Amino acid sequence: MTRRPILVTLSLTAVLLAAFACTARATESAAGRKDPARAVTSQLICPCSCGEILSGCTCETGKSMQGFVNDELKKGKGKDEITTALVAKYGEVIRGAPKAQGFNLLVWILPFVATGIGFVFAAMVLKRWVGRRHPAVLAPAGHPPMTPAEQDLADLRARAENELRGLRE
């Protein structure tokens, strides 16, 4: 197999990843400018059994965490400081998405790698299928060669005509 389909697939995957990252950052920064508390709470998950995103959680634990975030913002603390404090208290499990560092980096990279491998595999399978085209079946003299589908259709017509002749006799 040539390298061209692999390079095209990898290039498209990289472009899609970059576009997704830019869109996510733009949305996050716009939300943070409008409501700084929501910028923090939308990135965290409530640690109780409800499993809701903190910005939309209505349980007691969620309400107290939202109050903590608002109080800390009023004190002048930044998003990272507040998130670090909450993670220290409740653990990494409250993060909506793992940090993109260390072993957690695999969570960010592997889906795109798997998608790229899937595209390459699909390209290889499609190339193999296209290469397996059956040679055209020879038609009677004076007719262009028949494709396998046309030959199958002709065989079915002949069989149907033979069965109809048998029913008439």
Protein Blocks (a to p, Z undefined) as FASTA:
>chain_A
ZZklmmmmmmmmmmmmmmmmmmmmmmmmmmmmmmmmlmmmmmpccfblnopafklpcbfk
lmmmmmmmmmmmmnopafklmmmmmmmmnojklpmbdcdehjllmmmmmmmmmmmmmmmm
mmmmmmmmmmmpccdddddehiacddfklmmmmmmmmmmmmmmmmmmZZ
